Structure formats: structure tokens, C-alpha cells
């Protein structure tokens, strides 16, 4: 994943992919951020469920 980190804003739901972990949401400025990076790395996250 080229070292990108995936961070979701708990307030507005924006997901950002950035090289460095942000301290605040780019859209609303909230600092209530959840790091999704580990979840994206889970192979089953992208698995198709038919
Ligand atoms: Zn936000």
C-alpha cells in the first residue's frame, strides 16, 4: 500500500489516505479520527461475499 495510512473521521465520515497520520480531519477539522489502516490490510476486508 506504499506506506499510506487510511484514517476515517468519526464526525463527518471522510476517509483520507495520507502518507502521514493526520491529527485533524481535512474536511471538518475534527480530531476524532479512527485509523483504518490495519483494517484495510486485512485480506478478508476486500473479499467478495457472494
Ligand atoms: Zn471530519
mmCIF file of the protein (N, C-alpha, C, O) and its ligand, coordinates in Angstrom:
data_MODEL
# 
_entry.id   MODEL 
# 
loop_
_entity.id 
_entity.type 
_entity.pdbx_number_of_molecules 
1 polymer     1 
2 non-polymer 1 
# 
_entity_poly.entity_id                      1 
_entity_poly.type                           'polypeptide(L)' 
_entity_poly.nstd_linkage                   no 
_entity_poly.nstd_monomer                   no 
_entity_poly.pdbx_seq_one_letter_code       
;(UNK)(UNK)(UNK)(UNK)(UNK)(UNK)(UNK)(UNK)(UNK)(UNK)(UNK)(UNK)(UNK)(UNK)(UNK)(UNK)
(UNK)(UNK)(UNK)(UNK)(UNK)(UNK)(UNK)(UNK)(UNK)(UNK)(UNK)(UNK)(UNK)(UNK)(UNK)(UNK)
(UNK)(UNK)(UNK)(UNK)(UNK)(UNK)(UNK)(UNK)(UNK)(UNK)(UNK)(UNK)(UNK)(UNK)(UNK)(UNK)
(UNK)(UNK)
;
_entity_poly.pdbx_seq_one_letter_code_can   XXXXXXXXXXXXXXXXXXXXXXXXXXXXXXXXXXXXXXXXXXXXXXXXXX 
_entity_poly.pdbx_strand_id                 A 
# 
loop_
_entity_poly_seq.entity_id 
_entity_poly_seq.num 
_entity_poly_seq.mon_id 
_entity_poly_seq.hetero 
1 1  UNK n 
1 2  UNK n 
1 3  UNK n 
1 4  UNK n 
1 5  UNK n 
1 6  UNK n 
1 7  UNK n 
1 8  UNK n 
1 9  UNK n 
1 10 UNK n 
1 11 UNK n 
1 12 UNK n 
1 13 UNK n 
1 14 UNK n 
1 15 UNK n 
1 16 UNK n 
1 17 UNK n 
1 18 UNK n 
1 19 UNK n 
1 20 UNK n 
1 21 UNK n 
1 22 UNK n 
1 23 UNK n 
1 24 UNK n 
1 25 UNK n 
1 26 UNK n 
1 27 UNK n 
1 28 UNK n 
1 29 UNK n 
1 30 UNK n 
1 31 UNK n 
1 32 UNK n 
1 33 UNK n 
1 34 UNK n 
1 35 UNK n 
1 36 UNK n 
1 37 UNK n 
1 38 UNK n 
1 39 UNK n 
1 40 UNK n 
1 41 UNK n 
1 42 UNK n 
1 43 UNK n 
1 44 UNK n 
1 45 UNK n 
1 46 UNK n 
1 47 UNK n 
1 48 UNK n 
1 49 UNK n 
1 50 UNK n 
# 
loop_
_struct_asym.id 
_struct_asym.entity_id 
A 1 
B 2 
# 
loop_
_chem_comp.id 
_chem_comp.type 
_chem_comp.mon_nstd_flag 
UNK 'L-peptide linking' . 
ZN  non-polymer         . 
# 
_pdbx_entity_nonpoly.entity_id   2 
_pdbx_entity_nonpoly.name        ? 
_pdbx_entity_nonpoly.comp_id     ZN 
# 
_pdbx_nonpoly_scheme.asym_id         B 
_pdbx_nonpoly_scheme.entity_id       2 
_pdbx_nonpoly_scheme.mon_id          ZN 
_pdbx_nonpoly_scheme.ndb_seq_num     1 
_pdbx_nonpoly_scheme.pdb_seq_num     101 
_pdbx_nonpoly_scheme.auth_seq_num    101 
_pdbx_nonpoly_scheme.pdb_mon_id      ZN 
_pdbx_nonpoly_scheme.auth_mon_id     ZN 
_pdbx_nonpoly_scheme.pdb_strand_id   A 
_pdbx_nonpoly_scheme.pdb_ins_code    . 
# 
loop_
_atom_site.group_PDB 
_atom_site.id 
_atom_site.type_symbol 
_atom_site.label_atom_id 
_atom_site.label_alt_id 
_atom_site.label_comp_id 
_atom_site.label_asym_id 
_atom_site.label_entity_id 
_atom_site.label_seq_id 
_atom_site.pdbx_PDB_ins_code 
_atom_site.Cartn_x 
_atom_site.Cartn_y 
_atom_site.Cartn_z 
_atom_site.occupancy 
_atom_site.B_iso_or_equiv 
_atom_site.pdbx_formal_charge 
_atom_site.auth_seq_id 
_atom_site.auth_comp_id 
_atom_site.auth_asym_id 
_atom_site.auth_atom_id 
_atom_site.pdbx_PDB_model_num 
ATOM   1   N  N  . UNK A 1 1  ? 0.822   -1.204  0.000  1.00 0.00 ? 1   UNK A N  1 
ATOM   2   C  CA . UNK A 1 1  ? 0.000   0.000   0.000  1.00 0.00 ? 1   UNK A CA 1 
ATOM   3   C  C  . UNK A 1 1  ? 0.859   1.258   0.000  1.00 0.00 ? 1   UNK A C  1 
ATOM   4   O  O  . UNK A 1 1  ? 0.340   2.342   0.264  1.00 0.00 ? 1   UNK A O  1 
ATOM   5   N  N  . UNK A 1 2  ? 2.133   1.153   -0.283 1.00 0.00 ? 2   UNK A N  1 
ATOM   6   C  CA . UNK A 1 2  ? 3.020   2.299   -0.438 1.00 0.00 ? 2   UNK A CA 1 
ATOM   7   C  C  . UNK A 1 2  ? 3.089   3.178   0.804  1.00 0.00 ? 2   UNK A C  1 
ATOM   8   O  O  . UNK A 1 2  ? 3.363   4.374   0.707  1.00 0.00 ? 2   UNK A O  1 
ATOM   9   N  N  . UNK A 1 3  ? 2.846   2.600   1.950  1.00 0.00 ? 3   UNK A N  1 
ATOM   10  C  CA . UNK A 1 3  ? 3.015   3.344   3.183  1.00 0.00 ? 3   UNK A CA 1 
ATOM   11  C  C  . UNK A 1 3  ? 1.901   4.325   3.487  1.00 0.00 ? 3   UNK A C  1 
ATOM   12  O  O  . UNK A 1 3  ? 2.014   5.125   4.417  1.00 0.00 ? 3   UNK A O  1 
ATOM   13  N  N  . UNK A 1 4  ? 0.822   4.274   2.712  1.00 0.00 ? 4   UNK A N  1 
ATOM   14  C  CA . UNK A 1 4  ? -0.290  5.173   3.007  1.00 0.00 ? 4   UNK A CA 1 
ATOM   15  C  C  . UNK A 1 4  ? -1.036  4.712   4.249  1.00 0.00 ? 4   UNK A C  1 
ATOM   16  O  O  . UNK A 1 4  ? -1.118  3.520   4.544  1.00 0.00 ? 4   UNK A O  1 
ATOM   17  N  N  . UNK A 1 5  ? -1.574  5.681   4.962  1.00 0.00 ? 5   UNK A N  1 
ATOM   18  C  CA . UNK A 1 5  ? -2.410  5.374   6.105  1.00 0.00 ? 5   UNK A CA 1 
ATOM   19  C  C  . UNK A 1 5  ? -3.830  5.812   5.811  1.00 0.00 ? 5   UNK A C  1 
ATOM   20  O  O  . UNK A 1 5  ? -4.057  6.868   5.221  1.00 0.00 ? 5   UNK A O  1 
ATOM   21  N  N  . UNK A 1 6  ? -4.775  5.000   6.223  1.00 0.00 ? 6   UNK A N  1 
ATOM   22  C  CA . UNK A 1 6  ? -6.182  5.313   5.991  1.00 0.00 ? 6   UNK A CA 1 
ATOM   23  C  C  . UNK A 1 6  ? -6.813  5.727   7.304  1.00 0.00 ? 6   UNK A C  1 
ATOM   24  O  O  . UNK A 1 6  ? -6.803  4.981   8.283  1.00 0.00 ? 6   UNK A O  1 
ATOM   25  N  N  . UNK A 1 7  ? -7.359  6.929   7.307  1.00 0.00 ? 7   UNK A N  1 
ATOM   26  C  CA . UNK A 1 7  ? -7.923  7.476   8.534  1.00 0.00 ? 7   UNK A CA 1 
ATOM   27  C  C  . UNK A 1 7  ? -9.339  7.962   8.268  1.00 0.00 ? 7   UNK A C  1 
ATOM   28  O  O  . UNK A 1 7  ? -9.572  8.711   7.320  1.00 0.00 ? 7   UNK A O  1 
ATOM   29  N  N  . UNK A 1 8  ? -10.275 7.545   9.089  1.00 0.00 ? 8   UNK A N  1 
ATOM   30  C  CA . UNK A 1 8  ? -11.668 7.974   8.943  1.00 0.00 ? 8   UNK A CA 1 
ATOM   31  C  C  . UNK A 1 8  ? -12.020 8.959   10.043 1.00 0.00 ? 8   UNK A C  1 
ATOM   32  O  O  . UNK A 1 8  ? -11.626 8.798   11.198 1.00 0.00 ? 8   UNK A O  1 
ATOM   33  N  N  . UNK A 1 9  ? -12.771 9.983   9.658  1.00 0.00 ? 9   UNK A N  1 
ATOM   34  C  CA . UNK A 1 9  ? -13.255 10.970  10.623 1.00 0.00 ? 9   UNK A CA 1 
ATOM   35  C  C  . UNK A 1 9  ? -14.529 10.428  11.268 1.00 0.00 ? 9   UNK A C  1 
ATOM   36  O  O  . UNK A 1 9  ? -15.463 10.026  10.574 1.00 0.00 ? 9   UNK A O  1 
ATOM   37  N  N  . UNK A 1 10 ? -14.557 10.423  12.587 1.00 0.00 ? 10  UNK A N  1 
ATOM   38  C  CA . UNK A 1 10 ? -15.745 9.925   13.289 1.00 0.00 ? 10  UNK A CA 1 
ATOM   39  C  C  . UNK A 1 10 ? -16.915 10.890  13.169 1.00 0.00 ? 10  UNK A C  1 
ATOM   40  O  O  . UNK A 1 10 ? -18.066 10.485  13.333 1.00 0.00 ? 10  UNK A O  1 
ATOM   41  N  N  . UNK A 1 11 ? -16.642 12.145  12.889 1.00 0.00 ? 11  UNK A N  1 
ATOM   42  C  CA . UNK A 1 11 ? -17.699 13.156  12.864 1.00 0.00 ? 11  UNK A CA 1 
ATOM   43  C  C  . UNK A 1 11 ? -18.376 13.271  11.514 1.00 0.00 ? 11  UNK A C  1 
ATOM   44  O  O  . UNK A 1 11 ? -19.604 13.316  11.454 1.00 0.00 ? 11  UNK A O  1 
ATOM   45  N  N  . UNK A 1 12 ? -17.601 13.321  10.404 1.00 0.00 ? 12  UNK A N  1 
ATOM   46  C  CA . UNK A 1 12 ? -18.220 13.543  9.101  1.00 0.00 ? 12  UNK A CA 1 
ATOM   47  C  C  . UNK A 1 12 ? -18.064 12.334  8.180  1.00 0.00 ? 12  UNK A C  1 
ATOM   48  O  O  . UNK A 1 12 ? -18.648 12.308  7.096  1.00 0.00 ? 12  UNK A O  1 
ATOM   49  N  N  . UNK A 1 13 ? -17.283 11.329  8.596  1.00 0.00 ? 13  UNK A N  1 
ATOM   50  C  CA . UNK A 1 13 ? -17.181 10.111  7.815  1.00 0.00 ? 13  UNK A CA 1 
ATOM   51  C  C  . UNK A 1 13 ? -16.182 10.153  6.684  1.00 0.00 ? 13  UNK A C  1 
ATOM   52  O  O  . UNK A 1 13 ? -16.043 9.177   5.946  1.00 0.00 ? 13  UNK A O  1 
ATOM   53  N  N  . UNK A 1 14 ? -15.487 11.258  6.531  1.00 0.00 ? 14  UNK A N  1 
ATOM   54  C  CA . UNK A 1 14 ? -14.491 11.366  5.472  1.00 0.00 ? 14  UNK A CA 1 
ATOM   55  C  C  . UNK A 1 14 ? -13.342 10.399  5.730  1.00 0.00 ? 14  UNK A C  1 
ATOM   56  O  O  . UNK A 1 14 ? -12.826 10.320  6.845  1.00 0.00 ? 14  UNK A O  1 
ATOM   57  N  N  . UNK A 1 15 ? -12.947 9.668   4.697  1.00 0.00 ? 15  UNK A N  1 
ATOM   58  C  CA . UNK A 1 15 ? -11.794 8.789   4.801  1.00 0.00 ? 15  UNK A CA 1 
ATOM   59  C  C  . UNK A 1 15 ? -10.664 9.387   3.978  1.00 0.00 ? 15  UNK A C  1 
ATOM   60  O  O  . UNK A 1 15 ? -10.831 9.683   2.795  1.00 0.00 ? 15  UNK A O  1 
ATOM   61  N  N  . UNK A 1 16 ? -9.521  9.560   4.610  1.00 0.00 ? 16  UNK A N  1 
ATOM   62  C  CA . UNK A 1 16 ? -8.372  10.133  3.933  1.00 0.00 ? 16  UNK A CA 1 
ATOM   63  C  C  . UNK A 1 16 ? -7.248  9.114   3.875  1.00 0.00 ? 16  UNK A C  1 
ATOM   64  O  O  . UNK A 1 16 ? -7.005  8.382   4.835  1.00 0.00 ? 16  UNK A O  1 
ATOM   65  N  N  . UNK A 1 17 ? -6.560  9.074   2.729  1.00 0.00 ? 17  UNK A N  1 
ATOM   66  C  CA . UNK A 1 17 ? -5.374  8.238   2.586  1.00 0.00 ? 17  UNK A CA 1 
ATOM   67  C  C  . UNK A 1 17 ? -4.170  9.161   2.511  1.00 0.00 ? 17  UNK A C  1 
ATOM   68  O  O  . UNK A 1 17 ? -4.007  9.912   1.549  1.00 0.00 ? 17  UNK A O  1 
ATOM   69  N  N  . UNK A 1 18 ? -3.343  9.099   3.520  1.00 0.00 ? 18  UNK A N  1 
ATOM   70  C  CA . UNK A 1 18 ? -2.230  10.044  3.590  1.00 0.00 ? 18  UNK A CA 1 
ATOM   71  C  C  . UNK A 1 18 ? -0.949  9.317   3.961  1.00 0.00 ? 18  UNK A C  1 
ATOM   72  O  O  . UNK A 1 18 ? -0.992  8.270   4.608  1.00 0.00 ? 18  UNK A O  1 
ATOM   73  N  N  . UNK A 1 19 ? 0.200   9.870   3.552  1.00 0.00 ? 19  UNK A N  1 
ATOM   74  C  CA . UNK A 1 19 ? 1.493   9.263   3.902  1.00 0.00 ? 19  UNK A CA 1 
ATOM   75  C  C  . UNK A 1 19 ? 1.769   9.356   5.394  1.00 0.00 ? 19  UNK A C  1 
ATOM   76  O  O  . UNK A 1 19 ? 2.489   8.523   5.945  1.00 0.00 ? 19  UNK A O  1 
ATOM   77  N  N  . UNK A 1 20 ? 1.202   10.364  6.054  1.00 0.00 ? 20  UNK A N  1 
ATOM   78  C  CA . UNK A 1 20 ? 1.420   10.538  7.487  1.00 0.00 ? 20  UNK A CA 1 
ATOM   79  C  C  . UNK A 1 20 ? 0.075   10.601  8.185  1.00 0.00 ? 20  UNK A C  1 
ATOM   80  O  O  . UNK A 1 20 ? -0.902  11.089  7.616  1.00 0.00 ? 20  UNK A O  1 
ATOM   81  N  N  . UNK A 1 21 ? 0.020   10.118  9.393  1.00 0.00 ? 21  UNK A N  1 
ATOM   82  C  CA . UNK A 1 21 ? -1.232  10.133  10.138 1.00 0.00 ? 21  UNK A CA 1 
ATOM   83  C  C  . UNK A 1 21 ? -1.625  11.574  10.464 1.00 0.00 ? 21  UNK A C  1 
ATOM   84  O  O  . UNK A 1 21 ? -0.885  12.276  11.154 1.00 0.00 ? 21  UNK A O  1 
ATOM   85  N  N  . UNK A 1 22 ? -2.767  12.010  9.980  1.00 0.00 ? 22  UNK A N  1 
ATOM   86  C  CA . UNK A 1 22 ? -3.208  13.379  10.258 1.00 0.00 ? 22  UNK A CA 1 
ATOM   87  C  C  . UNK A 1 22 ? -3.684  13.518  11.693 1.00 0.00 ? 22  UNK A C  1 
ATOM   88  O  O  . UNK A 1 22 ? -4.088  12.539  12.322 1.00 0.00 ? 22  UNK A O  1 
ATOM   89  N  N  . UNK A 1 23 ? -3.634  14.730  12.204 1.00 0.00 ? 23  UNK A N  1 
ATOM   90  C  CA . UNK A 1 23 ? -4.087  14.980  13.569 1.00 0.00 ? 23  UNK A CA 1 
ATOM   91  C  C  . UNK A 1 23 ? -5.493  15.548  13.581 1.00 0.00 ? 23  UNK A C  1 
ATOM   92  O  O  . UNK A 1 23 ? -6.142  15.586  14.626 1.00 0.00 ? 23  UNK A O  1 
ATOM   93  N  N  . UNK A 1 24 ? -5.977  15.999  12.402 1.00 0.00 ? 24  UNK A N  1 
ATOM   94  C  CA . UNK A 1 24 ? -7.328  16.549  12.328 1.00 0.00 ? 24  UNK A CA 1 
ATOM   95  C  C  . UNK A 1 24 ? -7.906  16.275  10.953 1.00 0.00 ? 24  UNK A C  1 
ATOM   96  O  O  . UNK A 1 24 ? -7.173  16.142  9.973  1.00 0.00 ? 24  UNK A O  1 
ATOM   97  N  N  . UNK A 1 25 ? -9.236  16.192  10.889 1.00 0.00 ? 25  UNK A N  1 
ATOM   98  C  CA . UNK A 1 25 ? -9.933  15.939  9.632  1.00 0.00 ? 25  UNK A CA 1 
ATOM   99  C  C  . UNK A 1 25 ? -9.715  17.097  8.658  1.00 0.00 ? 25  UNK A C  1 
ATOM   100 O  O  . UNK A 1 25 ? -9.790  18.266  9.035  1.00 0.00 ? 25  UNK A O  1 
ATOM   101 N  N  . UNK A 1 26 ? -9.445  16.751  7.407  1.00 0.00 ? 26  UNK A N  1 
ATOM   102 C  CA . UNK A 1 26 ? -9.220  17.793  6.405  1.00 0.00 ? 26  UNK A CA 1 
ATOM   103 C  C  . UNK A 1 26 ? -10.503 18.546  6.090  1.00 0.00 ? 26  UNK A C  1 
ATOM   104 O  O  . UNK A 1 26 ? -10.466 19.716  5.710  1.00 0.00 ? 26  UNK A O  1 
ATOM   105 N  N  . UNK A 1 27 ? -11.631 17.878  6.247  1.00 0.00 ? 27  UNK A N  1 
ATOM   106 C  CA . UNK A 1 27 ? -12.904 18.496  5.870  1.00 0.00 ? 27  UNK A CA 1 
ATOM   107 C  C  . UNK A 1 27 ? -13.510 19.324  7.002  1.00 0.00 ? 27  UNK A C  1 
ATOM   108 O  O  . UNK A 1 27 ? -13.868 20.484  6.796  1.00 0.00 ? 27  UNK A O  1 
ATOM   109 N  N  . UNK A 1 28 ? -13.627 18.736  8.199  1.00 0.00 ? 28  UNK A N  1 
ATOM   110 C  CA . UNK A 1 28 ? -14.345 19.426  9.263  1.00 0.00 ? 28  UNK A CA 1 
ATOM   111 C  C  . UNK A 1 28 ? -13.446 19.823  10.438 1.00 0.00 ? 28  UNK A C  1 
ATOM   112 O  O  . UNK A 1 28 ? -13.887 20.522  11.350 1.00 0.00 ? 28  UNK A O  1 
ATOM   113 N  N  . UNK A 1 29 ? -12.204 19.382  10.414 1.00 0.00 ? 29  UNK A N  1 
ATOM   114 C  CA . UNK A 1 29 ? -11.283 19.797  11.457 1.00 0.00 ? 29  UNK A CA 1 
ATOM   115 C  C  . UNK A 1 29 ? -11.377 19.007  12.742 1.00 0.00 ? 29  UNK A C  1 
ATOM   116 O  O  . UNK A 1 29 ? -10.679 19.306  13.711 1.00 0.00 ? 29  UNK A O  1 
ATOM   117 N  N  . UNK A 1 30 ? -12.249 17.983  12.762 1.00 0.00 ? 30  UNK A N  1 
ATOM   118 C  CA . UNK A 1 30 ? -12.398 17.178  13.965 1.00 0.00 ? 30  UNK A CA 1 
ATOM   119 C  C  . UNK A 1 30 ? -11.124 16.390  14.245 1.00 0.00 ? 30  UNK A C  1 
ATOM   120 O  O  . UNK A 1 30 ? -10.417 15.975  13.327 1.00 0.00 ? 30  UNK A O  1 
ATOM   121 N  N  . UNK A 1 31 ? -10.849 16.194  15.522 1.00 0.00 ? 31  UNK A N  1 
ATOM   122 C  CA . UNK A 1 31 ? -9.689  15.383  15.884 1.00 0.00 ? 31  UNK A CA 1 
ATOM   123 C  C  . UNK A 1 31 ? -10.116 13.975  16.288 1.00 0.00 ? 31  UNK A C  1 
ATOM   124 O  O  . UNK A 1 31 ? -9.298  13.180  16.752 1.00 0.00 ? 31  UNK A O  1 
ATOM   125 N  N  . UNK A 1 32 ? -11.412 13.668  16.108 1.00 0.00 ? 32  UNK A N  1 
ATOM   126 C  CA . UNK A 1 32 ? -11.921 12.331  16.412 1.00 0.00 ? 32  UNK A CA 1 
ATOM   127 C  C  . UNK A 1 32 ? -11.695 11.441  15.193 1.00 0.00 ? 32  UNK A C  1 
ATOM   128 O  O  . UNK A 1 32 ? -12.618 11.203  14.414 1.00 0.00 ? 32  UNK A O  1 
ATOM   129 N  N  . UNK A 1 33 ? -10.488 10.957  15.033 1.00 0.00 ? 33  UNK A N  1 
ATOM   130 C  CA . UNK A 1 33 ? -10.125 10.178  13.856 1.00 0.00 ? 33  UNK A CA 1 
ATOM   131 C  C  . UNK A 1 33 ? -9.878  8.728   14.237 1.00 0.00 ? 33  UNK A C  1 
ATOM   132 O  O  . UNK A 1 33 ? -9.345  8.428   15.305 1.00 0.00 ? 33  UNK A O  1 
ATOM   133 N  N  . UNK A 1 34 ? -10.280 7.830   13.334 1.00 0.00 ? 34  UNK A N  1 
ATOM   134 C  CA . UNK A 1 34 ? -10.042 6.410   13.537 1.00 0.00 ? 34  UNK A CA 1 
ATOM   135 C  C  . UNK A 1 34 ? -9.102  5.904   12.460 1.00 0.00 ? 34  UNK A C  1 
ATOM   136 O  O  . UNK A 1 34 ? -9.358  6.087   11.269 1.00 0.00 ? 34  UNK A O  1 
ATOM   137 N  N  . UNK A 1 35 ? -8.030  5.276   12.867 1.00 0.00 ? 35  UNK A N  1 
ATOM   138 C  CA . UNK A 1 35 ? -7.072  4.746   11.905 1.00 0.00 ? 35  UNK A CA 1 
ATOM   139 C  C  . UNK A 1 35 ? -7.578  3.413   11.367 1.00 0.00 ? 35  UNK A C  1 
ATOM   140 O  O  . UNK A 1 35 ? -7.724  2.440   12.108 1.00 0.00 ? 35  UNK A O  1 
ATOM   141 N  N  . UNK A 1 36 ? -7.843  3.389   10.052 1.00 0.00 ? 36  UNK A N  1 
ATOM   142 C  CA . UNK A 1 36 ? -8.384  2.179   9.433  1.00 0.00 ? 36  UNK A CA 1 
ATOM   143 C  C  . UNK A 1 36 ? -7.304  1.346   8.765  1.00 0.00 ? 36  UNK A C  1 
ATOM   144 O  O  . UNK A 1 36 ? -7.604  0.317   8.160  1.00 0.00 ? 36  UNK A O  1 
ATOM   145 N  N  . UNK A 1 37 ? -6.079  1.765   8.862  1.00 0.00 ? 37  UNK A N  1 
ATOM   146 C  CA . UNK A 1 37 ? -5.017  1.142   8.083  1.00 0.00 ? 37  UNK A CA 1 
ATOM   147 C  C  . UNK A 1 37 ? -4.942  -0.367  8.308  1.00 0.00 ? 37  UNK A C  1 
ATOM   148 O  O  . UNK A 1 37 ? -4.830  -1.137  7.355  1.00 0.00 ? 37  UNK A O  1 
ATOM   149 N  N  . UNK A 1 38 ? -5.004  -0.782  9.566  1.00 0.00 ? 38  UNK A N  1 
ATOM   150 C  CA . UNK A 1 38 ? -4.913  -2.211  9.853  1.00 0.00 ? 38  UNK A CA 1 
ATOM   151 C  C  . UNK A 1 38 ? -6.087  -2.964  9.265  1.00 0.00 ? 38  UNK A C  1 
ATOM   152 O  O  . UNK A 1 38 ? -5.950  -4.107  8.828  1.00 0.00 ? 38  UNK A O  1 
ATOM   153 N  N  . UNK A 1 39 ? -7.259  -2.310  9.257  1.00 0.00 ? 39  UNK A N  1 
ATOM   154 C  CA . UNK A 1 39 ? -8.442  -2.962  8.714  1.00 0.00 ? 39  UNK A CA 1 
ATOM   155 C  C  . UNK A 1 39 ? -8.321  -3.133  7.201  1.00 0.00 ? 39  UNK A C  1 
ATOM   156 O  O  . UNK A 1 39 ? -8.728  -4.157  6.653  1.00 0.00 ? 39  UNK A O  1 
ATOM   157 N  N  . UNK A 1 40 ? -7.758  -2.124  6.530  1.00 0.00 ? 40  UNK A N  1 
ATOM   158 C  CA . UNK A 1 40 ? -7.579  -2.220  5.086  1.00 0.00 ? 40  UNK A CA 1 
ATOM   159 C  C  . UNK A 1 40 ? -6.576  -3.294  4.720  1.00 0.00 ? 40  UNK A C  1 
ATOM   160 O  O  . UNK A 1 40 ? -6.636  -3.864  3.630  1.00 0.00 ? 40  UNK A O  1 
ATOM   161 N  N  . UNK A 1 41 ? -5.661  -3.570  5.623  1.00 0.00 ? 41  UNK A N  1 
ATOM   162 C  CA . UNK A 1 41 ? -4.626  -4.570  5.324  1.00 0.00 ? 41  UNK A CA 1 
ATOM   163 C  C  . UNK A 1 41 ? -5.145  -5.982  5.522  1.00 0.00 ? 41  UNK A C  1 
ATOM   164 O  O  . UNK A 1 41 ? -4.524  -6.938  5.058  1.00 0.00 ? 41  UNK A O  1 
ATOM   165 N  N  . UNK A 1 42 ? -6.261  -6.127  6.195  1.00 0.00 ? 42  UNK A N  1 
ATOM   166 C  CA . UNK A 1 42 ? -6.834  -7.458  6.361  1.00 0.00 ? 42  UNK A CA 1 
ATOM   167 C  C  . UNK A 1 42 ? -7.303  -7.980  5.011  1.00 0.00 ? 42  UNK A C  1 
ATOM   168 O  O  . UNK A 1 42 ? -8.141  -7.344  4.371  1.00 0.00 ? 42  UNK A O  1 
ATOM   169 N  N  . UNK A 1 43 ? -6.794  -9.106  4.565  1.00 0.00 ? 43  UNK A N  1 
ATOM   170 C  CA . UNK A 1 43 ? -7.188  -9.636  3.257  1.00 0.00 ? 43  UNK A CA 1 
ATOM   171 C  C  . UNK A 1 43 ? -8.685  -9.848  3.143  1.00 0.00 ? 43  UNK A C  1 
ATOM   172 O  O  . UNK A 1 43 ? -9.254  -9.678  2.065  1.00 0.00 ? 43  UNK A O  1 
ATOM   173 N  N  . UNK A 1 44 ? -9.321  -10.212 4.226  1.00 0.00 ? 44  UNK A N  1 
ATOM   174 C  CA . UNK A 1 44 ? -10.752 -10.507 4.173  1.00 0.00 ? 44  UNK A CA 1 
ATOM   175 C  C  . UNK A 1 44 ? -11.582 -9.250  3.994  1.00 0.00 ? 44  UNK A C  1 
ATOM   176 O  O  . UNK A 1 44 ? -12.758 -9.322  3.639  1.00 0.00 ? 44  UNK A O  1 
ATOM   177 N  N  . UNK A 1 45 ? -10.972 -8.095  4.239  1.00 0.00 ? 45  UNK A N  1 
ATOM   178 C  CA . UNK A 1 45 ? -11.725 -6.849  4.107  1.00 0.00 ? 45  UNK A CA 1 
ATOM   179 C  C  . UNK A 1 45 ? -12.213 -6.669  2.683  1.00 0.00 ? 45  UNK A C  1 
ATOM   180 O  O  . UNK A 1 45 ? -13.308 -6.154  2.453  1.00 0.00 ? 45  UNK A O  1 
ATOM   181 N  N  . UNK A 1 46 ? -11.400 -7.093  1.730  1.00 0.00 ? 46  UNK A N  1 
ATOM   182 C  CA . UNK A 1 46 ? -11.751 -6.895  0.332  1.00 0.00 ? 46  UNK A CA 1 
ATOM   183 C  C  . UNK A 1 46 ? -12.352 -8.149  -0.302 1.00 0.00 ? 46  UNK A C  1 
ATOM   184 O  O  . UNK A 1 46 ? -12.679 -8.155  -1.489 1.00 0.00 ? 46  UNK A O  1 
ATOM   185 N  N  . UNK A 1 47 ? -12.493 -9.188  0.478  1.00 0.00 ? 47  UNK A N  1 
ATOM   186 C  CA . UNK A 1 47 ? -13.004 -10.433 -0.074 1.00 0.00 ? 47  UNK A CA 1 
ATOM   187 C  C  . UNK A 1 47 ? -14.448 -10.271 -0.533 1.00 0.00 ? 47  UNK A C  1 
ATOM   188 O  O  . UNK A 1 47 ? -15.268 -9.637  0.131  1.00 0.00 ? 47  UNK A O  1 
ATOM   189 N  N  . UNK A 1 48 ? -14.724 -10.849 -1.660 1.00 0.00 ? 48  UNK A N  1 
ATOM   190 C  CA . UNK A 1 48 ? -16.101 -10.821 -2.171 1.00 0.00 ? 48  UNK A CA 1 
ATOM   191 C  C  . UNK A 1 48 ? -16.945 -11.816 -1.391 1.00 0.00 ? 48  UNK A C  1 
ATOM   192 O  O  . UNK A 1 48 ? -16.512 -12.938 -1.129 1.00 0.00 ? 48  UNK A O  1 
ATOM   193 N  N  . UNK A 1 49 ? -18.140 -11.405 -1.026 1.00 0.00 ? 49  UNK A N  1 
ATOM   194 C  CA . UNK A 1 49 ? -19.063 -12.301 -0.346 1.00 0.00 ? 49  UNK A CA 1 
ATOM   195 C  C  . UNK A 1 49 ? -20.251 -12.515 -1.280 1.00 0.00 ? 49  UNK A C  1 
ATOM   196 O  O  . UNK A 1 49 ? -21.130 -11.662 -1.406 1.00 0.00 ? 49  UNK A O  1 
ATOM   197 N  N  . UNK A 1 50 ? -20.253 -13.646 -1.913 1.00 0.00 ? 50  UNK A N  1 
ATOM   198 C  CA . UNK A 1 50 ? -21.324 -13.925 -2.876 1.00 0.00 ? 50  UNK A CA 1 
ATOM   199 C  C  . UNK A 1 50 ? -22.488 -14.631 -2.200 1.00 0.00 ? 50  UNK A C  1 
ATOM   200 O  O  . UNK A 1 50 ? -23.483 -14.947 -2.854 1.00 0.00 ? 50  UNK A O  1 
HETATM 201 ZN ZN . ZN  B 2 .  ? -14.447 15.276  9.514  1.00 0.00 ? 101 ZN  A ZN 1 
# 
